[in-house]
Amino acid sequence: MSTLGLLGLGSFSTLFYIKELNALYNAKHGGFCTCPFKMLNVDFNAINNLLPNTSKALDTIVKDSLNKLQDLQIDTIVVPNITLHETIDRLNIRTNLIHPIEETISRIKESKHANVTIFGTLYTMQSNYITSKFTAQNITILQASKEDMQQIDDLRIAIYNGKETEAQLVIFNKLINKYTKNGIVVLACTELSVAYNIKNSLVYDMARIQILKSINLL
């Protein structure tokens, strides 16, 4: 059986990934099964203070962390942070890494969708990193309005701090309904994955797609 390696990056995202990995693995195997994996927990503060910009300091931390995780004799790596994959891509690190953006694009192409709106951090929604990957595969990015992007980012921050309100969650669901009228919505932020609790075939959650791929490889 393939051995999964998880890079621990702060309690919020890491615990979400662990919970979802265990839930999906248990659903697949039953009983009291929990997902077998090896984890290298790093000081996320050192990484978070450098994000979202790329830098030599960030390059060094990421490369060192992935090398240490690889030394644990794992077959597949999961990094629970979408933004960090920009650094991983640029470094061209040759590991068997489950890439959330590439996996999501593959799913979208299989479903033959052409229009996508990204929900994530302000940086993610406005940067060229994810957009360029989608457009390279002939997928059109429909950008949310500045007001809507701000509401999405405000919710993300509130969830991270445990201070989200019911009104914010209602707005979030309304925004999903608004932007799925013209295509699909891609969730590119773990906090938004936590907030998303409705069933909509036009919503593609990068974190859950990445996690499901991990389970299917075990």
C-alpha positions as CSV (number, residue, x, y, z in Angstrom):
1,M,0.0,0.0,0.0
2,S,1.2,3.5,-0.8
3,T,2.5,5.6,2.1
4,L,1.0,9.1,2.4
5,G,3.0,12.0,3.8
6,L,1.3,15.1,5.1
7,L,3.1,18.4,5.7
8,G,1.7,19.9,8.9
9,L,1.1,23.6,8.3
10,G,-0.7,25.2,11.2
11,S,-3.6,23.8,13.3
12,F,-6.5,25.1,11.2
13,S,-5.7,23.6,7.8
14,T,-3.8,20.6,9.0
15,L,-6.6,19.5,11.4
16,F,-9.2,19.9,8.6
17,Y,-7.1,17.7,6.3
18,I,-6.7,15.0,9.0
19,K,-10.4,15.0,9.8
20,E,-11.4,14.7,6.1
21,L,-8.7,12.0,5.4
22,N,-10.0,10.0,8.4
23,A,-13.6,10.4,7.4
24,L,-13.1,9.4,3.7
25,Y,-10.8,6.5,4.6
26,N,-13.3,5.2,7.1
27,A,-16.1,5.5,4.6
28,K,-14.1,3.5,2.2
29,H,-12.9,0.7,4.6
30,G,-15.5,0.8,7.4
31,G,-15.2,-0.3,11.0
32,F,-12.8,1.8,13.1
33,C,-10.4,2.5,10.2
34,T,-8.5,5.7,10.2
35,C,-6.2,7.0,7.5
36,P,-2.6,5.8,7.8
37,F,-0.1,8.6,7.0
38,K,3.1,10.1,8.2
39,M,3.3,13.8,9.1
40,L,6.1,16.3,9.4
41,N,4.8,19.2,11.4
42,V,6.7,22.5,10.7
43,D,6.6,25.9,12.3
44,F,3.9,27.5,10.2
45,N,4.6,31.0,11.5
46,A,7.9,31.0,9.7
47,I,6.1,30.2,6.4
48,N,3.0,32.3,6.9
49,N,5.0,35.4,7.6
50,L,6.6,35.0,4.1
51,L,3.3,34.4,2.2
52,P,1.9,35.1,-0.3
53,N,5.1,36.5,-1.8
54,T,7.8,34.3,-3.2
55,S,11.3,34.7,-1.7
56,K,14.6,32.8,-1.3
57,A,13.8,32.4,2.4
58,L,10.5,30.7,1.6
59,D,12.2,28.6,-1.0
60,T,14.7,27.3,1.6
61,I,12.0,26.4,4.1
62,V,9.8,24.7,1.6
63,K,12.6,22.7,0.0
64,D,14.0,21.7,3.4
65,S,10.6,20.7,4.7
66,L,9.7,18.5,1.7
67,N,13.1,16.9,1.8
68,K,12.6,16.0,5.4
69,L,9.1,14.6,4.7
70,Q,10.5,12.6,1.8
71,D,13.1,11.1,4.2
72,L,10.2,9.5,6.1
73,Q,10.0,7.0,3.3
74,I,6.7,8.1,1.9
75,D,5.3,7.6,-1.6
76,T,2.9,10.6,-1.9
77,I,3.0,14.1,-0.5
78,V,0.0,16.3,0.5
79,V,0.7,20.0,1.2
80,P,-2.5,21.6,2.8
81,N,-1.9,25.1,1.5
82,I,-2.9,26.2,-2.0
83,T,-0.7,29.3,-2.1
84,L,2.4,27.4,-1.2
85,H,2.1,25.4,-4.4
86,E,3.3,28.4,-6.3
87,T,6.7,28.1,-4.6
88,I,6.7,24.3,-5.1
89,D,6.0,24.8,-8.8
90,R,8.7,27.4,-9.2
91,L,11.3,25.2,-7.4
92,N,10.3,22.3,-9.7
93,I,10.6,19.9,-6.8
94,R,10.5,16.4,-8.1
95,T,8.3,14.6,-5.6
96,N,5.1,12.6,-6.1
97,L,3.0,15.4,-4.9
98,I,-0.8,15.6,-5.2
99,H,-1.3,19.0,-6.7
100,P,-4.7,20.5,-5.8
101,I,-4.8,22.9,-8.8
102,E,-3.8,20.3,-11.4
103,E,-6.2,17.7,-9.9
104,T,-9.0,20.3,-10.0
105,I,-8.3,21.3,-13.6
106,S,-8.4,17.6,-14.5
107,R,-11.8,17.2,-12.9
108,I,-13.1,20.3,-14.7
109,K,-11.9,19.2,-18.1
110,E,-13.5,15.8,-17.5
111,S,-16.8,17.5,-16.8
112,K,-16.3,19.8,-19.9
113,H,-16.9,23.0,-18.0
114,A,-15.5,26.2,-19.6
115,N,-16.1,29.0,-17.2
116,V,-14.7,29.2,-13.6
117,T,-14.9,31.7,-10.8
118,I,-12.2,31.4,-8.1
119,F,-13.1,31.9,-4.4
120,G,-10.1,32.2,-2.2
121,T,-7.9,34.8,-0.5
122,L,-7.8,38.3,-2.1
123,Y,-4.3,37.4,-3.3
124,T,-5.5,34.1,-4.9
125,M,-8.5,35.8,-6.6
126,Q,-6.4,38.6,-8.0
127,S,-3.1,36.9,-8.8
128,N,-2.0,35.4,-12.1
129,Y,-0.7,32.1,-10.6
130,I,-3.9,30.0,-10.6
131,T,-5.5,32.0,-13.5
132,S,-2.6,31.2,-15.8
133,K,-2.9,27.4,-15.0
134,F,-6.6,27.4,-15.9
135,T,-6.3,29.6,-19.0
136,A,-3.4,27.4,-20.3
137,Q,-6.0,24.6,-20.4
138,N,-8.6,26.7,-22.2
139,I,-10.6,27.3,-19.1
140,T,-12.0,30.9,-18.8
141,I,-11.7,32.7,-15.5
142,L,-14.7,34.9,-14.6
143,Q,-13.5,37.2,-11.9
144,A,-15.9,38.1,-9.0
145,S,-16.6,41.7,-8.4
146,K,-14.3,43.6,-6.0
147,E,-17.1,43.9,-3.5
148,D,-17.8,40.2,-3.6
149,M,-14.1,39.3,-3.4
150,Q,-13.9,41.5,-0.2
151,Q,-16.8,39.7,1.3
152,I,-15.3,36.3,0.5
153,D,-11.9,37.3,2.1
154,D,-13.6,38.8,5.1
155,L,-15.4,35.5,5.7
156,R,-12.1,33.6,5.2
157,I,-10.4,35.7,7.9
158,A,-13.4,35.4,10.3
159,I,-13.5,31.6,10.0
160,Y,-9.7,31.4,10.6
161,N,-10.3,33.4,13.8
162,G,-13.4,31.5,14.8
163,K,-15.5,34.6,14.5
164,E,-17.7,34.0,11.4
165,T,-21.3,35.1,11.7
166,E,-24.5,33.4,10.4
167,A,-25.0,36.5,8.2
168,Q,-21.6,36.0,6.5
169,L,-22.3,32.3,5.9
170,V,-25.7,33.2,4.3
171,I,-23.9,35.7,2.0
172,F,-21.3,33.1,1.1
173,N,-24.0,30.7,0.0
174,K,-25.7,33.4,-2.0
175,L,-22.4,34.2,-3.7
176,I,-22.0,30.6,-4.7
177,N,-25.5,30.6,-6.2
178,K,-24.7,33.9,-8.0
179,Y,-21.5,32.7,-9.6
180,T,-22.6,29.2,-10.5
181,K,-25.2,30.6,-12.8
182,N,-22.5,31.4,-15.3
183,G,-20.2,28.4,-14.7
184,I,-18.5,26.7,-11.8
185,V,-17.0,28.0,-8.5
186,V,-13.7,26.7,-7.4
187,L,-12.9,27.0,-3.7
188,A,-9.2,27.6,-3.3
189,C,-8.9,28.2,0.4
190,T,-9.2,25.8,3.3
191,E,-11.3,28.3,5.4
192,L,-13.8,28.3,2.6
193,S,-13.8,24.5,2.4
194,V,-14.8,24.6,6.1
195,A,-17.6,27.0,5.4
196,Y,-18.9,25.0,2.4
197,N,-21.6,22.6,3.7
198,I,-24.1,22.5,0.9
199,K,-24.3,20.1,-2.1
200,N,-23.8,21.7,-5.4
201,S,-22.3,19.9,-8.4
202,L,-21.1,23.2,-9.7
203,V,-18.7,23.8,-6.8
204,Y,-15.2,22.3,-7.0
205,D,-13.4,22.3,-3.7
206,M,-9.6,22.1,-4.2
207,A,-8.9,20.8,-0.7
208,R,-11.4,18.0,-0.9
209,I,-10.4,17.1,-4.4
210,Q,-6.8,16.8,-3.2
211,I,-7.8,14.8,-0.1
212,L,-10.0,12.4,-2.2
213,K,-7.1,11.8,-4.6
214,S,-5.0,10.9,-1.6
215,I,-7.5,8.3,-0.4
216,N,-7.8,6.8,-3.8
217,L,-4.1,6.2,-3.9
218,L,-4.0,4.3,-0.6
